[in-house]
Amino acid sequence: MCLVKYLKELHTSYHTCQVPLSMSLIHALDTYVIVLFMQYKKKPVVIEAFQMTTDRRYDNSEWPQWLHEAWQKSVSEEGALFHNADGCLEGEPTPLFIQTLEGTHKVGWGDFIIQGVSGEIYPCKPDIFALTYDEVKQP
């Protein structure tokens, strides 16, 4: 049995008077269960995003300035946008990648490239983007 399931059952057993426990363990279990079940929501921040398509891959005239800057960075530098033809079949668009703190992330065609609140960039799949973000209408 996994530890989380065991602690949940122990917590439930105590609160239904089925198991006698020491006060320190009771406090620990109550604290653990409270921490275990906390929920959070995203703060309403505005980000910039750009949807990368195969056409936009080769015609960068629509790229925002921050994406042009990412393209100019060294491949090993955080925030770099670069291509890598390794394993790419002839005639296929060369895939793009972003170097982040968490490692190298592939940008799929149709993915959004997001510039976060701290200027960091990262890819996001279109379905996740649609669930997470709404377009901000400019006045």
C-alpha positions as CSV (number, residue, x, y, z in Angstrom):
1,M,0.0,0.0,0.0
2,C,1.4,3.4,-0.9
3,L,2.2,5.8,1.9
4,V,-0.3,8.4,0.9
5,K,-3.2,5.9,0.9
6,Y,-2.0,4.5,4.2
7,L,-1.9,7.9,5.8
8,K,-5.3,8.8,4.4
9,E,-6.8,5.6,5.9
10,L,-5.0,6.2,9.2
11,H,-6.3,9.8,9.3
12,T,-9.9,8.6,8.5
13,S,-9.6,5.8,11.1
14,Y,-8.6,8.2,13.8
15,H,-11.3,10.7,13.1
16,T,-13.9,7.9,13.2
17,C,-12.5,6.7,16.6
18,Q,-11.3,3.4,15.2
19,V,-7.6,3.8,16.1
20,P,-6.1,5.4,19.2
21,L,-3.1,7.6,18.2
22,S,-0.7,9.9,20.1
23,M,-1.3,13.6,19.9
24,S,1.9,14.3,18.0
25,L,0.9,11.7,15.4
26,I,-2.6,13.2,15.2
27,H,-1.2,16.7,14.6
28,A,1.2,15.3,12.0
29,L,-1.6,13.5,10.2
30,D,-3.9,16.5,10.3
31,T,-1.2,18.7,8.9
32,Y,-0.2,16.2,6.3
33,V,-3.8,15.7,5.0
34,I,-4.3,19.5,4.9
35,V,-1.1,20.0,2.9
36,L,-2.0,17.0,0.7
37,F,-5.3,18.4,-0.3
38,M,-4.6,22.1,-0.9
39,Q,-5.7,23.5,-4.2
40,Y,-4.3,26.4,-6.2
41,K,-5.4,28.5,-9.2
42,K,-3.3,30.5,-11.6
43,K,-3.0,34.2,-11.1
44,P,-4.5,36.2,-13.9
45,V,-1.3,37.3,-15.7
46,V,-1.0,38.3,-19.3
47,I,1.6,36.5,-21.4
48,E,2.6,36.8,-25.0
49,A,2.3,33.8,-27.3
50,F,3.0,32.9,-30.9
51,Q,1.7,29.9,-32.7
52,M,4.5,28.2,-34.7
53,T,3.5,26.7,-38.1
54,T,5.6,25.2,-40.8
55,D,5.0,28.4,-42.9
56,R,6.0,30.6,-40.0
57,R,9.1,28.5,-39.5
58,Y,10.5,29.6,-42.8
59,D,9.0,33.1,-43.0
60,N,9.8,34.8,-39.8
61,S,8.3,38.1,-40.8
62,E,5.4,37.6,-38.3
63,W,7.7,36.6,-35.4
64,P,7.6,38.9,-32.4
65,Q,10.8,40.6,-31.4
66,W,11.4,38.3,-28.4
67,L,11.3,35.3,-30.7
68,H,13.9,36.9,-33.0
69,E,16.1,37.5,-29.9
70,A,15.7,33.9,-28.9
71,W,16.8,32.8,-32.4
72,Q,20.0,34.8,-32.0
73,K,21.0,33.1,-28.7
74,S,23.6,30.3,-28.5
75,V,22.1,26.8,-28.5
76,S,23.2,26.1,-25.0
77,E,21.9,29.4,-23.6
78,E,18.6,29.4,-21.7
79,G,15.8,30.8,-23.8
80,A,17.5,29.9,-27.1
81,L,15.3,28.9,-30.0
82,F,17.1,26.7,-32.5
83,H,16.7,24.0,-35.2
84,N,18.2,20.6,-35.3
85,A,18.1,18.5,-38.4
86,D,19.3,15.2,-36.7
87,G,16.9,12.4,-37.7
88,C,14.9,14.7,-40.0
89,L,13.9,13.2,-43.3
90,E,14.7,15.1,-46.5
91,G,12.0,17.5,-47.5
92,E,10.5,17.7,-43.9
93,P,10.6,21.0,-42.1
94,T,13.6,21.1,-39.7
95,P,12.2,20.8,-36.1
96,L,12.7,23.7,-33.7
97,F,13.7,23.4,-30.0
98,I,13.8,25.7,-27.0
99,Q,16.5,25.5,-24.3
100,T,14.9,26.0,-20.9
101,L,16.0,25.6,-17.3
102,E,14.4,22.1,-17.4
103,G,16.3,21.1,-20.5
104,T,15.6,21.1,-24.3
105,H,12.0,21.1,-25.4
106,K,10.8,20.4,-29.0
107,V,8.4,22.8,-30.6
108,G,5.8,20.9,-32.6
109,W,4.1,22.4,-35.6
110,G,1.0,24.2,-34.3
111,D,2.5,24.6,-30.8
112,F,2.4,27.9,-29.1
113,I,5.6,29.5,-28.0
114,I,4.9,31.4,-24.8
115,Q,6.9,34.2,-23.3
116,G,6.2,34.0,-19.6
117,V,6.1,36.8,-17.0
118,S,9.8,36.6,-16.3
119,G,10.7,36.7,-20.0
120,E,11.3,32.9,-20.2
121,I,10.0,31.0,-23.3
122,Y,8.6,27.6,-23.6
123,P,6.4,25.5,-25.9
124,C,2.7,24.7,-25.2
125,K,0.5,22.2,-27.1
126,P,-2.6,23.9,-28.7
127,D,-5.1,21.9,-26.6
128,I,-3.4,22.9,-23.3
129,F,-3.1,26.5,-24.5
130,A,-6.8,26.6,-25.3
131,L,-7.7,25.3,-21.9
132,T,-5.4,27.6,-20.0
133,Y,-5.5,30.9,-21.9
134,D,-8.0,33.4,-23.3
135,E,-7.1,36.1,-25.8
136,V,-6.8,39.5,-24.4
137,K,-8.7,42.0,-26.5
138,Q,-6.9,45.2,-27.1
139,P,-9.0,48.4,-26.8
